[in-house]
């Protein structure tokens, strides 16, 4: 497992992890995060950060995938909150696998690049692991370990999630389970409610 950075000399107030569904790919049989729900998801993510009074004393960690990750990064940066991208692949491969394939993929690539240009440090790439290990699960663990290095009681997970298992290993359900196992705090924005216009 990749090593986590040492905690800074001046401790952060809080580390906020984000995990969430990608925007649906074109032709997805069972809609989960349709493109027309992006503005509502962005509103709820921004509202959750406002409720936490997130700002420069906090740190945001996520992968940077199209959908919830980028909405979180945009909202965090708007609050002058530092954000770091930790990714399971080199950036070019990550974009091809986790940004471009969704609906309006080129728009999401442009949004990704706009966010990446504002990060204080370039996206960090997870070193290779065992060939039979799922890279997304390993990256979730890396994100969590990085957050826990600053103190478990300071770790919050903000997630945009339908409460179900994902399309494969290493999804949002896995991250939620890991954070709860380590007694972190979870704020769940139920993406099923994006359809209903109900409060999170």
N, C-alpha and C positions, 0 to 999 in steps of 0.2 A: 504494500500500500504506500502511495506517495507520502512523504513527510509533510506535516503541517507547519506553517510558519510560526516562529516564536511569537508569543503575545507581546504587544508593544509595551514600552516602559510606562507610558501613560495609558492605563486601561480604557478600552472603549466602554461606553455606557451600555451598549447592547449590540448584539449581532443578529441581524434579521436575514434568515435564509428565505429564499423563495423557490417553490416548486409548483408547477402548474401545467395544465394541458397545453399542447400546441394547438394552434388554429387548425380546424379540420382541413385535410387534404381534399382536393376536388374529387367528387364522386364518393365520398365516404358514405357507407351504407347506413350507419346509425349515427346521426349527428350528435356531436358531443360539445364542440365549441365552434359554432358556425361563424363565418366572417362577419355577419351582420350584428353579432353580439359583442364585437370587440369594443365599441365605445362604452357600453354598459360595464364590461369587465374592467376597462381602464378606470372608469369612475369609481368602482368599488375598491379597486386596489389603492387608488389615491386616497380614498376615504379611510381605508384601514391604516395607512401610514399616517394620515392626519390624526386619527384616534390615538395612535401610539406616540404622537408628537415626534416622529422620526426626524432626524436632522444631522448636522455635521458631526455630532458626537457618536453617531451610530455607524455601523458598517453593513452594507448589503452584499449578499453572496448569492449568485445564481449561475446557471450555465449560459444563458443568452439565447435560448431557442425562440423561434417565431411563436408569438402568442403571449401567454402569461409572463414568461421570463422577461421579454423585452418591455412589456407594459409596466412591469415592476421597476425595471431599470430606469425607464423614462420618468416614472413618478418619483423615484428616489432621487434622481439627479435634479429634478425640479425643486426638491426640498434641500438641495445642497448636501445630500447624504452620499458619502463615498460608496462606490460600487465596484466589486471585482467579479470578473467572469472566470470560473473554473470549468474547464471543458474536457471531455473524455477523448477528444481527437485534436489533431492540429487544426488550426482555425479554418483553413480552406475546406477540409473534409467535414468539419462541424457544420459549416454553412450549407454544404451540399446535402447533409443528412438531416439537419435539424432547423434549417431556416428556409431554404429555397423550395422544398417539396410541398408546402402548404398552398392553399388558395391565396391568390395575389402574392405569390412567392417573391417576385422581383421587388415589390413594394416593401416586403419584410426584409429583404436583403439590404435595401437602402436604409431602412430604419435601424437595422443591426449596425451598419457601418457608421451611421450618425452617432449612435450610442457609444460604440467602441472608440471613436475619436475623442470622446469626452472622458473616458476612463483615465484615472491617474496612472495606471499600469496596464500594459497590454494583457489580453486574455492569457491565462496560464493553462498549460496543457498537461494533463495527467500522464506520467510516464507509463510505458507499456507494462502490462501485468501478465499473469498466466494466460495461455491461449484459450483455456476453457472458461475464463472468468467473464461475466457480463460487464462490458465497459460502463454502461449506464449505472448499474448498481455500484460499481467501484467508485464512480464519480460522485454519486450520492453520498457514499461513505466519506469520501475525501472532503466534500463540502461540509458535512457534519463535523468531521474531525477538526477541520479548520475553524469552524465556529466554536467547538468545545474547547479549543486551545485558549480561548479568551474567558472561559468560565461557564460551566453548564447553566447556571442560573440566569445568565445573560442571553441565552439562546432562544430565539423566537423563530417559528416557521410560519410564514404567510403562504397559504396555498390556494390555488384556484383548481378545484377538484370536484368531480361528480360523485365521490364517495365509493367508487367502484374500483375493481382491479383494472390495470391498464391493458394496452394492446400487447404488452410484452414485459419482460423483467426490467426492473430499474426505473419504473415510473413514479408518479406522485404518491401512489399508495405505499410504495416501499419507503420513500422518504418520511412520510407521516409516521409510519410504524417505527422507524429508527429514532426519530425525534422523541416520540412518546416513550420509547424504551429508555431513553436517557433523561427523562423527566424534563424535557424542554416544553416550551409553551407553543401551542398550535392555534392559529387563527385560520379558520376554514371558510373560504368563500365558496359556497356550493354553486358550481356552474349550472346545475339544473335550474336554479332560481333565476338565472339570466333570461330564461325563456318566459318567466312568469312576471318579471318586474317586481318581485318581492324583495324585501330587505334581506341582506345577508344573514 
